[in-house]
Structure formats: structure tokens, C-alpha cells
Amino acid sequence: MTAEDRVQAVAEFGFTERQARFLVLVMRHAGVCLLRQYSTFAGIVHGQKTRAFFRKLVSRRYASAYACRHNRGRLYHIHHVGLYRAIGEPNSPHRRPVSAGRIRERLMVLDAVLGDAGLRWLLSTAEKTAHFTSGAAPMPCEKLPRRTRNTGSISVTDAFPDKHPIGIDPTGRVVLLYVLLPSSRDDFRGFVDRHSQLLRCVPSWTLRLVFPRQFAHVYGAYQSAVREEWDSPLHPRTVEELTWYFEQLRATSSARVRPGSDERLDRAAQAFERPRFSRLYRRWLRDGDHAVADVSSAVISEALAAGAGRVECLVLPHRYDHLSPLVDVVGSPSREAESVNKQSNEVPPRSAYWSVEPESLATLPRPRP
């Protein structure tokens, strides 16, 4: 279905075009939303029109409302199977029950998407694969981000295992969106590593790191991770030493715990005992020597230097810690009927309307020589 097909199908449920566009956005990106997000999307002052729209959603059982902690507004979960069927996604995970711990991430994704209406967002694995493997310059499937998982005795390799949306701007620039949470640093390094081959194959790209306001201070740690992974290609002789070190690790599992037994091995361990190489070692065990072929490539660092590649920090002007619902699972059948009856005429506190100010986007500075 096209975007317009989805909007038209949802509008037939009795919604205006603007309301239908918002519902499609929510259902495809998050499944949950807040009143302020509709006001931002519609470009209207938070007031009667917004509250009337959400009362309609709840009264017709298209959505359920959940009280948040500290009596700070309400969270809405769009779950009606007919609406999801109308957009061609009746089995979407967004209509299923979701733990309270995942709510913050989904709301942040929706805020980030609302902040850049000019992008066309690729969401499903099929959409992402079709975009990058077709067109005038199709990309080989082996260059797509992948992760191998074990299901019993069988190893399965998934393309685009990360669920973050990928944006395409009108010029064709690829925008990788990554929502950063306090516990996501190790996942972030894996994300950067998995997308390296893809970014070497596209002419222009942006990695957009999305932070909640209260976690913006940790940007420096992620900045260092990006520099290490993308802006520090290894010399070919270093790659040879790395490959030798990997061979020693594979030959003897006790090599790491025998300091002083081999001077060369000690030097290599001191140089390569870092998260970047630990992950690379696991890939090398699986894929062989070609797994380390790209670590000496300067394509990404040259793109960063020329501006074809960019890293941006987007700080969301909202807090999310108070938005955990009072229930443990949003969308639980036992809670939906209760939620329908918990509507409130109380006006939630006014939030800062979303805007992308120039100072909110900080391009990753170049490291000093």
C-alpha cells in the first residue's frame, strides 16, 4: 500500500484526513502516543480539538487510555485490529500488549519522526530491503545489515535486525535513526558495526542520535564510539597483526590469561582488547578473514571529512520518565475495559511544542590530529 492508500483507508472509519495521517504515523511507528504529539503534528494549540479527537478514539474502542505516574497526563494505545488491517498490517507488533519499560522508547521514536516530516520512512524489513536492493544502483544483499541468531541447531541470518526506522530525504540521503537509552551503549556499537557496509555503498548518509533531554550529557561517550568504529581505519599491517592475534585466540582459549608467555601476544592483547575487536573476533570466527577486510577501509572516514557522511545529535525537548503508565502491560485485555472508563476532562500540563532548532543538531566534530 502507498502512504495515501493507508490514509484513505483509515479516513473511512470516520476521521478527517489530518487525523487519519496521524493515526497511520502512530500505528506504523509506535502504537502509543500522547495528546501533545497530535497537537504538534496538526500544528494546533493544545485544546478542545485534540481532546475531542482522543475521546472519540477511546469511546469507539479504537484506543485505550492509561493514567501515567504522578498524575501527569495520559498515554494512548492504538490497538483496534480493523485500523491495522486497513493499513495492511493486521499483525503489527504495535497493536499487541507492550511492557511499560518499552513505552519511553516508542514515544521517543514518534517524537523524532514528528520532528522531520520531510523524510520518507522505511519501517519493515521488506521496505528496507526493497529500497536498497532495487533502483538505479542496487546494493548486493550481502552488504545489508545482518545478524545471525541460533534457533536450536540452526543458525538464521536476519537482514535489518534493528527495528529503528530509516529515513530517505528528497535528495536520496539515507538517515539512520537511533534512539539512545541509558542501557543501550553496547547495542549501539553493534548497530554502528552492522550498518558500516551499507554506508560504504550509499553516496550520502546521516546517523542521527536521538537523546531524551536528561541524557544529553552522555553524548561524548557515543561520540567516542563512532570515532573508534568509523573514523579510525586500521593500517594494513595492523590488520595482519589483528588476524594473527585472532588465530592465536582460536588456537588456545587460555591465551588471554597467560600474561608474559609471549611478548608479541602480550602486545597484541594490549592493543586489541577493546569492544570493537571483541565483536570483530566473533564475526571472524563465523565468516573468516573477509570479516576483517573492511576495518582498513577509509570510505566512511573520507565521507565524514567531505560532508557526504554526517553524525547528528538530536536532543528531544521533553522528559519521558514520568510517562510510565500505572499498569505493567499496556494493551492487556484485562485493562482495556478499565481504561475506556478512565477518561478525564482534565487538561494535561502544557508541553513545549516540538521544533528542530539549528542548535539542536550538533554535527560530530572532527578529531584533532
C-alpha positions as CSV (number, residue, x, y, z in Angstrom):
1,M,0.0,0.0,0.0
2,T,1.1,3.6,-0.6
3,A,1.0,6.2,2.1
4,E,-2.1,7.8,0.5
5,D,-3.8,4.4,0.4
6,R,-3.3,4.0,4.1
7,V,-4.6,7.5,4.9
8,Q,-7.7,7.0,2.8
9,A,-8.4,3.6,4.3
10,V,-8.2,5.0,7.9
11,A,-10.3,8.1,7.0
12,E,-13.2,5.8,6.1
13,F,-13.5,5.0,9.8
14,G,-14.9,8.5,10.2
15,F,-11.7,10.5,10.7
16,T,-10.6,13.7,9.0
17,E,-7.6,13.4,6.6
18,R,-5.4,15.1,9.2
19,Q,-6.5,12.7,12.0
20,A,-6.1,9.7,9.6
21,R,-2.5,10.8,8.8
22,F,-1.6,11.0,12.4
23,L,-3.1,7.6,13.2
24,V,-1.2,6.0,10.3
25,L,2.0,7.6,11.7
26,V,1.3,6.3,15.2
27,M,0.3,2.8,14.1
28,R,3.4,2.3,11.9
29,H,6.0,3.8,14.2
30,A,4.9,3.3,17.9
31,G,1.4,2.2,18.6
32,V,1.3,4.6,21.5
33,C,1.0,8.4,21.6
34,L,0.3,11.4,23.7
35,L,-2.1,14.3,23.3
36,R,0.8,16.8,22.8
37,Q,2.1,14.7,19.9
38,Y,-1.2,15.2,17.9
39,S,-1.1,18.9,18.6
40,T,2.4,19.1,17.3
41,F,1.6,17.0,14.2
42,A,-1.5,19.1,13.4
43,G,0.1,22.4,14.2
44,I,-2.6,23.5,16.6
45,V,-2.7,24.8,20.1
46,H,-3.4,22.0,22.6
47,G,-7.0,22.3,23.4
48,Q,-10.6,21.2,22.7
49,K,-10.0,19.7,19.2
50,T,-7.2,17.5,20.5
51,R,-9.2,16.2,23.5
52,A,-12.3,15.6,21.3
53,F,-10.2,13.5,18.9
54,F,-8.8,11.3,21.6
55,R,-12.2,11.0,23.4
56,K,-13.5,9.7,20.1
57,L,-10.7,7.1,19.8
58,V,-11.4,5.8,23.3
59,S,-15.2,5.8,23.1
60,R,-15.2,3.8,19.9
61,R,-12.6,1.4,21.4
62,Y,-10.0,2.2,18.7
63,A,-7.7,3.0,21.6
64,S,-7.3,2.7,25.3
65,A,-6.2,5.4,27.7
66,Y,-3.8,4.8,30.6
67,A,-3.0,7.0,33.5
68,C,0.7,8.0,34.0
69,R,2.6,8.3,37.1
70,H,2.4,11.5,39.2
71,N,-1.0,12.2,37.5
72,R,0.9,13.7,34.5
73,G,-1.4,13.2,31.6
74,R,-2.5,10.0,29.8
75,L,-0.9,7.5,27.4
76,Y,-3.0,6.2,24.5
77,H,-2.5,2.8,22.9
78,I,-4.0,2.4,19.4
79,H,-4.9,-1.3,19.2
80,H,-8.0,-1.7,17.1
81,V,-7.4,-4.6,14.7
82,G,-9.6,-3.1,12.0
83,L,-7.4,0.0,11.8
84,Y,-4.3,-2.0,11.5
85,R,-5.9,-4.2,8.9
86,A,-6.9,-1.1,7.0
87,I,-3.2,-0.1,6.6
88,G,-2.2,-3.6,5.6
89,E,-0.6,-4.6,9.0
90,P,-3.1,-6.6,10.9
91,N,-0.3,-8.5,12.7
92,S,1.7,-5.4,13.6
93,P,3.6,-5.7,17.0
94,H,2.4,-2.2,17.8
95,R,-1.2,-3.3,18.4
96,R,-0.1,-6.0,20.9
97,P,0.4,-5.6,24.6
98,V,3.7,-3.7,25.4
99,S,5.6,-3.6,28.7
100,A,5.7,-0.3,30.5
101,G,9.5,-0.3,30.1
102,R,9.2,-0.1,26.3
103,I,6.9,2.9,26.3
104,R,9.5,5.6,26.6
105,E,11.5,4.3,23.6
106,R,8.4,4.2,21.4
107,L,7.3,7.7,22.3
108,M,10.9,9.0,21.6
109,V,10.8,7.4,18.1
110,L,7.5,9.1,17.4
111,D,8.8,12.5,18.6
112,A,11.9,12.1,16.4
113,V,9.7,11.2,13.4
114,L,7.4,14.1,14.0
115,G,10.4,16.4,14.0
116,D,11.3,15.7,10.4
117,A,8.2,15.5,8.2
118,G,10.3,15.7,5.0
119,L,11.6,12.2,5.3
120,R,10.1,9.1,3.8
121,W,10.5,6.4,6.5
122,L,11.3,2.8,5.8
123,L,10.0,0.6,8.6
124,S,9.7,-3.1,7.8
125,T,12.5,-5.4,6.7
126,A,10.8,-5.8,3.4
127,E,10.6,-2.0,2.8
128,K,14.3,-1.5,3.7
129,T,15.5,-4.5,1.6
130,A,13.5,-3.4,-1.4
131,H,14.8,0.2,-1.3
132,F,18.5,-0.7,-1.1
133,T,18.5,-3.7,-3.5
134,S,16.5,-2.1,-6.3
135,G,16.7,1.1,-8.3
136,A,19.4,2.5,-10.5
137,A,22.3,1.3,-8.2
138,P,21.1,-1.8,-6.5
139,M,23.1,-3.0,-3.5
140,P,24.2,-6.6,-3.1
141,C,22.2,-8.4,-0.4
142,E,25.4,-9.3,1.5
143,K,26.0,-5.6,2.1
144,L,22.8,-5.2,4.1
145,P,23.0,-5.0,7.9
146,R,22.7,-8.6,9.3
147,R,22.8,-10.5,12.5
148,T,23.0,-14.3,13.0
149,R,20.9,-15.9,15.7
150,N,20.8,-19.5,16.7
151,T,17.4,-21.4,16.8
152,G,18.2,-24.7,18.2
153,S,20.8,-26.4,16.0
154,I,20.1,-24.0,13.1
155,S,21.7,-20.6,12.5
156,V,19.5,-18.0,10.9
157,T,20.7,-14.7,9.5
158,D,18.3,-11.8,9.6
159,A,18.6,-8.7,7.4
160,F,17.9,-5.4,9.1
161,P,17.6,-6.9,12.6
162,D,17.4,-3.4,14.2
163,K,13.9,-2.0,14.3
164,H,14.8,1.6,14.1
165,P,13.3,3.4,11.1
166,I,15.4,4.5,8.2
167,G,14.6,7.9,6.6
168,I,15.2,8.9,3.0
169,D,15.2,12.6,2.2
170,P,14.1,14.1,-1.1
171,T,17.8,14.1,-2.4
172,G,18.2,10.4,-1.6
173,R,20.3,10.9,1.6
174,V,19.9,8.0,4.0
175,V,19.1,8.9,7.6
176,L,19.8,6.2,10.2
177,L,17.8,7.0,13.3
178,Y,19.0,5.6,16.6
179,V,17.2,6.2,19.9
180,L,19.7,6.2,22.8
181,L,18.7,5.0,26.2
182,P,20.9,4.6,29.3
183,S,21.5,0.9,28.8
184,S,22.0,0.9,25.0
185,R,25.7,1.7,24.7
186,D,26.7,-1.9,23.8
187,D,23.8,-2.3,21.5
188,F,24.8,1.0,19.8
189,R,28.3,-0.3,18.9
190,G,26.7,-3.3,17.3
191,F,24.3,-1.1,15.4
192,V,27.2,1.0,14.1
193,D,29.2,-2.1,13.1
194,R,26.2,-3.7,11.3
195,H,25.5,-0.6,9.2
196,S,29.1,0.1,8.2
197,Q,28.9,-1.9,4.9
198,L,25.6,-0.3,3.9
199,L,27.0,3.2,4.4
200,R,30.1,2.5,2.3
201,C,27.7,1.8,-0.6
202,V,25.4,4.9,-0.5
203,P,26.5,8.3,-1.7
204,S,25.3,10.3,1.3
205,W,24.1,9.5,4.7
206,T,23.4,10.8,8.2
207,L,23.5,9.0,11.6
208,R,21.0,10.8,13.8
209,L,21.4,10.0,17.5
210,V,18.2,10.8,19.4
211,F,18.5,11.6,23.2
212,P,16.0,12.4,25.8
213,R,16.8,15.8,27.3
214,Q,18.0,14.4,30.7
215,F,20.6,12.0,29.0
216,A,22.2,14.5,26.6
217,H,25.3,14.6,28.8
218,V,26.3,11.1,27.7
219,Y,26.7,12.2,24.1
220,G,30.5,12.3,24.4
221,A,30.7,8.6,25.1
222,Y,28.7,7.8,22.0
223,Q,30.8,10.3,20.0
224,S,33.9,8.3,21.0
225,A,32.3,5.1,19.9
226,V,31.6,6.5,16.5
227,R,35.1,7.8,16.1
228,E,36.6,4.4,17.1
229,E,34.3,2.4,14.8
230,W,34.1,4.7,11.7
231,D,36.8,7.3,11.8
232,S,39.8,5.1,12.7
233,P,40.6,2.8,9.8
234,L,43.4,0.4,10.5
235,H,46.7,0.2,8.6
236,P,47.1,-3.0,6.5
237,R,50.0,-4.1,8.7
238,T,47.8,-3.6,11.8
239,V,45.1,-5.8,10.1
240,E,47.7,-8.5,9.6
241,E,48.6,-8.4,13.3
242,L,44.9,-8.4,14.2
243,T,44.3,-11.5,12.1
244,W,47.4,-13.2,13.7
245,Y,46.0,-12.4,17.1
246,F,42.6,-13.8,16.3
247,E,44.3,-17.0,15.1
248,Q,46.1,-17.3,18.5
249,L,42.9,-16.8,20.4
250,R,41.2,-19.5,18.4
251,A,44.2,-21.9,18.9
252,T,44.3,-21.6,22.6
253,S,41.4,-20.3,24.7
254,S,43.9,-19.7,27.6
255,A,45.9,-17.1,25.7
256,R,44.2,-14.2,27.5
257,V,45.1,-15.4,30.9
258,R,48.8,-16.1,30.4
259,P,50.5,-12.7,30.5
260,G,54.2,-12.9,29.9
261,S,54.2,-16.2,28.0
262,D,54.7,-14.5,24.6
263,E,55.8,-10.9,24.2
264,R,54.1,-10.5,20.8
265,L,50.9,-11.9,22.1
266,D,51.0,-9.6,25.1
267,R,51.4,-6.5,22.8
268,A,48.5,-7.7,20.6
269,A,46.3,-8.3,23.6
270,Q,47.0,-4.8,25.0
271,A,46.2,-3.2,21.6
272,F,43.1,-5.3,20.7
273,E,41.3,-6.0,24.0
274,R,38.6,-3.5,23.2
275,P,34.8,-3.8,22.4
276,R,35.4,-3.0,18.7
277,F,37.7,-6.0,18.3
278,S,35.9,-8.4,20.6
279,R,32.8,-8.1,18.3
280,L,35.0,-8.4,15.2
281,Y,36.6,-11.6,16.6
282,R,33.2,-13.2,17.0
283,R,32.4,-12.3,13.4
284,W,35.8,-13.5,12.2
285,L,35.1,-16.9,13.8
286,R,31.9,-17.1,11.8
287,D,32.9,-15.6,8.5
288,G,36.6,-16.0,8.2
289,D,39.3,-13.5,7.1
290,H,36.9,-11.4,4.9
291,A,35.2,-10.3,8.2
292,V,38.3,-8.0,8.8
293,A,38.6,-6.8,5.3
294,D,36.7,-3.6,5.9
295,V,38.4,-2.3,9.0
296,S,41.2,-0.8,6.9
297,S,38.7,1.0,4.6
298,A,38.8,4.8,4.7
299,V,35.5,5.2,2.8
300,I,33.4,6.2,5.9
301,S,36.1,8.5,7.3
302,E,36.5,10.2,4.0
303,A,32.7,10.7,3.7
304,L,32.7,12.3,7.2
305,A,35.6,14.6,6.1
306,A,33.8,15.6,2.9
307,G,30.3,16.1,4.5
308,A,28.8,13.2,2.5
309,G,28.5,11.5,5.8
310,R,27.3,13.2,9.0
311,V,26.6,12.4,12.6
312,E,24.0,14.5,14.3
313,C,22.8,14.7,17.9
314,L,19.1,15.4,18.3
315,V,18.0,16.3,21.8
316,L,14.3,15.9,22.4
317,P,12.8,18.8,24.3
318,H,10.7,16.6,26.6
319,R,11.0,14.4,29.6
320,Y,9.8,10.8,29.5
321,D,10.5,9.4,32.9
322,H,7.0,10.4,34.3
323,L,5.2,8.8,31.4
324,S,5.4,5.2,32.7
325,P,1.8,4.0,32.9
326,L,0.4,2.8,36.2
327,V,-0.2,-0.7,34.7
328,D,2.6,-3.1,34.0
329,V,1.4,-4.1,30.5
330,V,-0.2,-1.6,28.1
331,G,-2.8,-3.3,25.9
332,S,-3.6,-6.1,28.3
333,P,-7.2,-7.4,27.7
334,S,-7.9,-7.2,31.4
335,R,-7.0,-3.5,31.4
336,E,-8.7,-2.3,28.2
337,A,-12.2,-2.1,29.5
338,E,-11.0,-0.4,32.7
339,S,-9.0,2.1,30.6
340,V,-12.0,3.1,28.5
341,N,-13.8,4.2,31.7
342,K,-10.8,6.2,32.9
343,Q,-11.2,9.2,30.6
344,S,-10.6,12.6,32.1
345,N,-11.7,16.1,31.3
346,E,-8.6,17.4,33.0
347,V,-6.3,19.4,30.7
348,P,-2.7,17.9,30.8
349,P,0.1,20.3,31.5
350,R,1.3,22.3,28.5
351,S,4.4,20.8,26.9
352,A,6.9,22.6,24.7
353,Y,5.9,22.1,21.1
354,W,8.3,20.2,19.0
355,S,10.8,22.1,17.0
356,V,14.1,21.3,15.4
357,E,16.2,24.3,16.1
358,P,19.6,24.6,14.5
359,E,21.4,24.3,17.8
360,S,19.6,21.0,18.5
361,L,21.5,19.3,15.7
362,A,25.2,19.1,16.6
363,T,27.4,17.7,13.8
364,L,30.1,15.4,15.1
365,P,33.4,17.4,15.2
366,R,36.4,16.1,13.5
367,P,39.1,14.6,15.8
368,R,42.3,16.6,16.2
369,P,45.4,15.2,14.5
